Amino acid sequence: MTPEQFLQEVRDRAAFGHMVKTSTHAIEKMRERNLTSRMVLNVLRRADELHDGIQWNNDYGNWQGKIVGTTAGTRLAIVCGISDGDLYVSVVTTYKTG
């Protein structure tokens, strides 16, 4: 998978909210950081900025990348993953960034 394909896959899946799975860790961090699911979806749906490319994660068997974007005046970084053949994007964690 190329970085461009990763971005397109994230956008395609995030267009449908039910195709985004959020890890328990990510939900906890979102609560701590006052971030909403809507904010995360907005950034994933645009998915136009990918930091540090993508990498294969052997532990989870998926491609992972960090999407960065601004929504509701807040700049977010969202680490997400896509497994080959799966129809959803997994949100691993999210945080505010400068």
N, C-alpha and C positions, 0 to 999 in steps of 0.2 A: 504494500500500500504506500502511495506517495503522500506527502503532506497535503497536497491539493485534494486528493481523493478523501483523505481523512476529514478535512474541513467540509467537503460536500456531504459526506456521510453524516457528520454531526448535524449540519443544517437540515438535511432531509429527515432525519429521525426526530429532531427537536421540533419540527413543524407540527408534529402530533405529540401533544403532551404525554400521552400514554406510552410513548416509545422512549421515554427518558426514565431510567431507574436511578434513584438516589440512594447511595449507601447510608447506613446508619451513622457512620462517622461523619459524612457530609451533612446530614440532617442536624447532628449535634453541633457541628461547627457553624452552620447557618444560623442556628438559634443563638449561639454565643456572640455571633458577629452581626446580629440584627439584619440578616439577609433573608429574602423571601424566595419561594419557588418561582414566582413570576419573574424576579430579577434574574435568576439563573437561566430560566427559559429564554428570556429576551436576549441575553448574551449568546447562548447557544444557537438560537435561531439566526442570528447575524453571522456568527462564527467567521469573522473576517481577519482575525489576528491570532496567529499561532506562534507561541514562544518556544524556542529551543527544538523545533521540529517534533517528530514523533519517534517513539521507540517501542520495541516489542517487549512486553512484560511476561517473562516465562512463568512467574508465579500465578498470574491470572489468565494467561493464555489470550492476551488481547493487545491491541495497539493503544498506546496512551499518548496524550498530548495535553498541553496547557493552552486553553483558549482565554484570551484577554479581551475585555470590552467594557464599555460604559453603559449603564442603565440607571435611570432615576438619579442622575448626578453622582453615581458611585462607580468607581473603576473596580472591576472584579477580575480575578483569575480563577478559572475553573479547570481542574484536572479531571479529564474524562477518558473513558476507554471504549473501544469498539472491538468486539470479537468477530472474527470472520464467520459469516453465516448467521449471526444474530441480527434481530430486527430492532434492537434498542441501543441507546448510548447510555453508558454507566457514568454517573457523576461520582468521582472518588472523593474530592474535597473542593472547597471553594473558600476564597478569602479576598479581603479588600487589598488593593495594591495602589501604589502611588501613581 
